[in-house]
Amino acid sequence: MKEQRGKKLQHIALVGNPNSGKSTIFNQLTGLRQKTGNFPGVTVDMKEGHVRFVDRQEVILTDLPGTYSLYPTSSDEKIVAAVLTNPDDAHYPDAVVYVADATHLEKHLLLLTQLLDLNLPVLLALNMLDTAAQIGIKVNAAKLSERLGIPVVQVSGRTGENMPKLLAEMEKLLAVPVQQRKYFYPLTETEKHVAEAVRLNLGISNTYQALLVTHHHSWLPFLSVQHRTTIAAIAQNKGFASLKNQVDETLDRYDRFTPIVQDAVQHPPQFPSTPTDRIDEVVTHRWAGPFLFFAIMLLVFQAIYDWSSVPMDLIESFFSGLNVWLKATLPEHWTTDLLTDGILAGLSGILVFIPQIAILFF
């Protein structure tokens, strides 16, 4: 690892849902000072870059794969969970910049609240500021920051708007040590007992991190066989139902952060009427929609079976005429039969359906 002024460079991780614009912000912050590789043991891409602050301090910025929560369902998402549950991992961050789509903020806060419970220094970057403005969505960043207890910066990864402010807040994030927060999600009694037992046995400092390790002990790569056996025994002894607890936790988190979003985000009185919206009003209408659907289906079948008959007849006539002409022109021989009754007849049988297929695709 590179060193600066005799010290190891600090790590900042970019975390967010897929399609939140995270990679665009990564490119804005790092420019050409980035490289692409793979996480150890998997084929998942890893992008790392260097960011220099105003005071010339340099940090390593890692673009972690997009994930919806720390309860993964794919190999990409498992990478994020494995990194954030293992403080000894080479990519474990000193701070996190969480990128969220300002136009669909509620969908992005599940993962954010999980990061808060890991007690990591977190900065919320509200991306797609320009898109939100176009459709009339206003986010009260100050109110959101107050309710979540973290810095909030509104940015646009596409235009680069507010990137200097984001860099300044990232620098502050590393300078101020994070205080132990109140858990956003209060653990149930069973979860507390299980997490505390796992925490003490494995020497984990954060209770929620210990809970995540319990949920994922069967596949987390940094756990030894002995640790997996120990955790499995604890979970069984405490009657810990992993899947049920994941569902209950997710629902509880939504119940807690949905009012925060409703309080901080102001939507336009009426959603802007774009050409697509006006079309949708008609084709998805309660009564007109089904009639339009059946009319379109009728049109499709009419085109396929009736309108296509003209070009189909022309193709058949062409091959039929060509066949007659070749038989009259060429000498009687098996090669003539092969060409006329074999190759041309086969082509005719296939090409005659091209009009129907073309209309169907259109």
RALINDA-V507282 format. One record per residue. PSI is psi in degrees with one decimal (999 if undefined). NEAR is the number of other C-alpha atoms within 12 Angstrom. D_CENTER is the distance of its C-alpha to the mean C-alpha in Angstrom with 1 decimal. Layout:
# RALINDA-V507282
PSI/NEAR/D_CENTER, PSI/NEAR/D_CENTER
This chain:
# RALINDA-V507282
139.1/13/29.4, 152.4/15/30.8, 153.3/13/33.0, 122.6/16/34.0, 35.6/10/37.3, 3.7/8/37.7, 151.1/12/34.5, 142.7/16/31.3, 140.0/25/28.4, 154.0/32/26.1, 133.2/34/22.4, 131.5/37/19.7, 136.5/44/16.0, 120.4/48/13.2, 146.5/47/10.5, 172.0/45/7.7, 157.4/35/4.4, 145.0/26/1.8, 26.4/25/5.1, -4.2/36/7.1, 16.8/35/9.6, -45.7/38/9.8, -32.2/37/11.2, -42.1/27/13.6, -38.8/43/14.9, -44.6/44/15.4, -36.9/29/17.4, -41.1/29/19.3, -35.0/41/20.3, -23.1/28/21.3, -125.6/19/22.6, -2.3/15/24.2, 61.7/21/24.4, 161.0/23/21.5, 154.5/20/21.3, 135.1/19/18.9, -153.4/18/19.6, 148.2/20/18.5, 145.8/26/18.2, 129.2/17/21.5, -4.2/12/21.9, 167.0/14/18.7, 11.8/14/17.5, 131.4/22/14.1, 145.0/24/14.3, 127.0/28/15.2, 129.4/29/16.0, 144.7/32/18.8, 170.7/34/20.9, 137.1/31/23.8, 133.3/36/24.2, 126.9/24/27.7, 178.0/26/28.6, -37.1/17/31.6, 15.6/12/33.9, -1.6/14/33.0, 139.2/24/31.2, 139.4/29/28.5, 161.5/36/25.4, 127.6/38/22.8, 123.0/43/19.2, 126.9/45/16.5, 95.8/47/13.0, 151.1/43/11.3, 150.8/40/8.3, 139.5/37/4.9, 151.2/36/5.5, -25.2/34/6.5, 178.1/35/10.0, 17.3/41/12.7, 85.3/33/13.5, 153.5/26/11.6, -1.2/16/11.7, 168.4/17/10.9, -36.6/22/12.6, -46.2/29/9.8, -33.2/27/9.2, -32.9/30/13.0, -46.7/40/13.6, -45.9/40/12.3, -40.5/41/14.4, -39.6/36/17.3, -45.6/32/17.5, -7.9/42/17.5, 3.4/42/20.0, 95.0/30/22.4, -17.7/24/24.2, -3.3/15/26.0, 143.2/22/23.0, -23.8/23/23.5, 6.9/35/20.1, 127.1/30/20.5, 151.8/35/20.3, -21.8/37/23.2, 162.3/38/20.9, 132.0/41/17.3, 112.1/43/16.0, 119.5/52/13.2, 126.0/47/11.4, 147.6/42/10.8, 116.3/34/11.1, -20.4/44/14.8, -15.5/32/14.9, 54.9/29/12.8, -40.0/42/13.7, -35.7/31/14.4, -15.6/27/11.0, -4.5/36/10.0, -10.9/40/13.2, -52.7/34/12.9, -37.8/41/11.5, -44.7/42/13.8, -28.8/43/16.8, -39.2/41/16.3, -37.3/42/16.6, -39.3/36/19.6, -16.1/34/21.2, -4.2/40/21.0, 35.2/31/23.2, 147.3/36/21.5, 118.6/35/22.4, 138.5/44/19.4, 130.4/43/19.1, 118.1/42/16.9, 108.4/46/16.1, 105.2/45/15.6, 170.4/44/14.2, 41.8/36/15.2, -40.3/35/18.6, -39.9/25/20.3, -41.9/23/18.4, -40.8/27/19.0, -37.7/21/22.7, -36.2/18/23.0, 8.3/22/22.2, 18.0/21/24.2, 129.1/27/21.8, 129.5/31/23.3, 125.2/36/21.9, 92.6/24/24.6, -35.9/31/23.3, -42.9/20/26.5, -39.8/22/26.3, -41.2/34/22.7, -40.5/24/23.8, -42.7/15/26.8, -35.2/23/25.2, -20.4/32/22.5, 26.7/28/25.0, 159.2/35/22.9, 144.3/31/23.1, 128.7/35/21.0, 130.2/37/20.9, 125.3/39/19.9, 170.2/39/18.9, 110.5/36/17.9, -27.2/34/16.2, -43.8/23/17.6, -15.7/18/21.2, 8.4/25/21.3, 134.5/23/22.8, 15.6/26/23.5, -40.5/30/22.4, -38.2/23/25.8, -38.7/23/25.4, -42.4/35/22.1, -41.9/35/24.0, -41.2/25/26.9, -33.3/29/24.9, -39.4/42/23.2, -42.4/33/26.8, -37.2/23/28.0, -38.4/29/25.3, -25.7/29/26.7, -30.3/16/30.3, 120.4/17/30.3, 138.2/16/30.1, 139.1/21/27.8, 153.6/17/29.9, 118.0/17/29.3, 160.9/24/27.4, 134.5/17/28.0, 130.9/25/25.3, -41.1/30/23.0, 112.7/32/23.0, 122.0/23/26.6, 146.6/28/26.9, 168.9/20/29.1, -42.3/14/32.4, -45.4/22/31.3, -39.3/35/28.1, -47.6/26/30.4, -44.4/24/32.9, -49.4/37/30.5, -39.7/33/28.5, -41.4/31/31.9, -43.6/28/33.4, -40.0/35/30.5, -44.6/28/30.5, -37.2/20/34.2, -33.0/22/34.2, -3.7/30/31.5, 35.9/18/32.3, 137.2/24/29.0, -30.0/22/29.4, 129.4/30/26.6, -42.9/34/26.9, -34.0/39/23.3, -41.1/39/22.5, -36.5/35/25.3, -42.8/44/23.8, -39.8/44/20.5, -37.2/45/22.7, -44.3/45/24.6, -38.6/35/21.7, 18.1/32/20.5, -24.2/34/24.0, -21.2/23/24.2, -10.7/21/21.6, 123.9/28/21.3, -22.6/23/22.9, -5.3/27/24.9, 138.8/23/26.9, 167.9/15/30.3, -38.9/15/31.8, -41.9/15/34.0, -41.9/26/31.2, -42.2/25/29.4, -42.4/19/32.8, -46.4/25/33.5, -41.5/35/30.2, -39.7/26/30.6, -40.8/20/34.2, -46.7/30/33.2, -41.8/32/30.6, -40.8/16/33.2, -35.6/15/36.0, -0.7/22/34.2, 40.6/17/33.0, 115.9/26/29.3, 100.7/21/27.1, -53.0/26/23.6, -44.3/16/21.7, -42.3/14/23.6, -35.3/26/23.2, -44.4/27/19.4, -46.8/16/19.5, -41.4/19/22.2, -44.6/30/20.5, -45.7/29/17.3, -39.6/16/19.7, -41.2/21/21.8, -43.6/31/19.2, -40.6/27/18.3, -30.3/20/22.0, -38.0/23/22.4, -14.4/29/19.9, -45.0/26/20.1, -32.0/18/23.6, -44.1/27/22.6, -43.9/31/20.1, -31.5/23/22.9, -31.2/22/25.4, -19.0/26/23.6, 128.3/26/22.0, 117.5/26/24.5, 155.3/24/23.7, 150.6/17/26.2, -39.3/11/29.1, 133.4/12/28.2, 136.6/15/25.0, 139.0/17/26.0, 98.9/16/27.6, 166.5/13/26.2, -38.8/10/27.6, -41.0/12/24.7, -41.0/15/25.3, -37.6/14/28.9, -43.2/15/28.4, -35.7/16/26.2, -32.1/16/29.0, -52.3/18/31.3, -19.5/20/29.5, 13.9/17/27.8, 147.8/16/31.0, -40.2/13/32.3, -42.4/13/35.5, -32.1/16/35.1, -53.3/17/31.7, -39.6/15/33.2, -42.2/16/36.3, -39.0/19/34.2, -49.9/18/32.2, -33.8/16/35.4, -41.0/15/37.0, -42.1/15/34.2, -39.5/15/34.4, -40.8/15/38.2, -41.9/17/37.9, -48.6/22/35.7, -37.3/18/38.3, -42.6/18/41.2, -40.6/23/39.8, -43.4/25/39.2, -16.9/20/42.5, -58.5/18/44.9, -29.8/19/43.9, -10.3/24/43.0, -31.4/21/46.5, -56.0/18/48.1, -30.7/24/46.1, -41.6/26/46.3, -37.1/23/50.1, -42.0/19/50.3, -44.3/25/48.5, -42.0/26/50.8, -40.8/18/53.9, -49.5/20/53.0, -34.2/27/52.6, -45.0/23/55.7, -41.4/19/57.8, -39.0/23/56.6, -46.9/27/57.5, -41.8/20/60.9, -42.7/15/61.6, -39.5/22/60.7, -34.6/22/62.9, -25.7/15/65.7, -45.2/13/65.3, 152.8/18/64.5, 155.8/14/67.1, 116.0/14/66.9, 159.6/15/65.0, -28.3/13/62.2, -34.0/15/59.9, -43.9/21/60.5, -38.5/20/59.5, -43.3/18/56.4, -45.7/23/55.4, -49.9/29/56.3, -13.5/23/55.8, -72.1/16/53.0, -53.6/18/50.7, -39.3/27/51.3, -39.0/25/51.3, -44.0/18/47.9, -41.2/22/46.4, -42.4/26/47.7, -26.0/19/46.3, -49.3/18/42.8, -22.0/22/42.9, -21.2/27/44.3, -4.3/24/40.9, -43.2/24/39.2, -42.5/26/39.9, -44.7/26/38.4, -41.4/20/35.2, -43.9/18/35.0, -41.0/21/35.5, -45.4/19/32.9, -38.4/11/30.2, 999/11/31.3
